[in-house]
Amino acid sequence: MKVTRRREAMVQAVLSGMTEVGALCDHFGISEVTVRRDLRALADEGLILRTYGGAASVSLHAPEESLEQRSHSFQAEKDAIGAAAAACVADGDTVFLDAGTTTAALAKALVPRTGIQVITNNLLVVQTLAGSQVGVTLIGGDVRPTSMSTFGPIAQLGLTRLTFDKAFLGADGVVAGRGLCEATVEQAYLKECIIRQAATVFVLVTADKLNRDSQQHWTPVEKPWTLITDAQPGHAGRHSFESLPGVKIVSVEVPRPG
């Protein structure tokens, strides 16, 4: 197959979900060196995105889901992820809970706990934990109604005065070797500030968000971190994270009715 035709076919393969170098080698019957050369060339043309261990499609930036939509989607998965994340919180910990409905599920799992301090920009977390024995500190800033969270320069400044043992982050998507994607640059940068102040970082996402690049603003995760997800071994989106240096994966089982 000529190079031009092969690369056209490779774009279509990536768009259909074949994103790993090994899978592309097998599919096209070519070496890993050739696949990587083709992927670099296609990325230079803006036709795909290069990721650690493969590629991702260049998608149109999707409209951000409303808070109501997110509150009613994948709730069983989010509750399972929240419970697993809560098991990572030890007595005496100071933890940061990021904006989002998955971190709000973590807050629900922390309600019975004592002896921990939660710092957050998530108003849903404050609502859940108010009246419990968990200490809560809300960082200030502008209120973002679509996520019911605070952001902006005041939030960034507040974070410079705080450190925490563990940070639990949500995201619109997470791509191996690239980081967390968000709808706005302010959200992405605030996550960077959170990561900077945390001793340990956890990313909580449902399986549909693995290798999802639906937004255009990115937060790199430049320290070891733990991915907590309902994606089980063998899930296509999980594979690229399994060999990513510095990443530990915690898979959760989601209870099914009946």
Secondary structure, DSSP 4 states (H G I P E B T S, - for coil): --HHHHHHHHHHHHHTT--BHHHHHHHHT--HHHHHHHHHHHHHTTSEEEETTEEEE-PPPPPPPPHHHHHTSSHHHHHHHHHHHHTTPPTT-EEEE-SSHHHHHHHHHHTT--S-EEEESBHHHHHHHTTSSSEEEE--SEEETTTTEEESHHHHHHHHT--EEEEEE--SEEETTTEEEESSHHHHHHHHHHHHHEEEEEEE--GGGBT---SSEEE---S-EEEEESPPTT-TTTHHHHT-TTEEEEE-PPP---
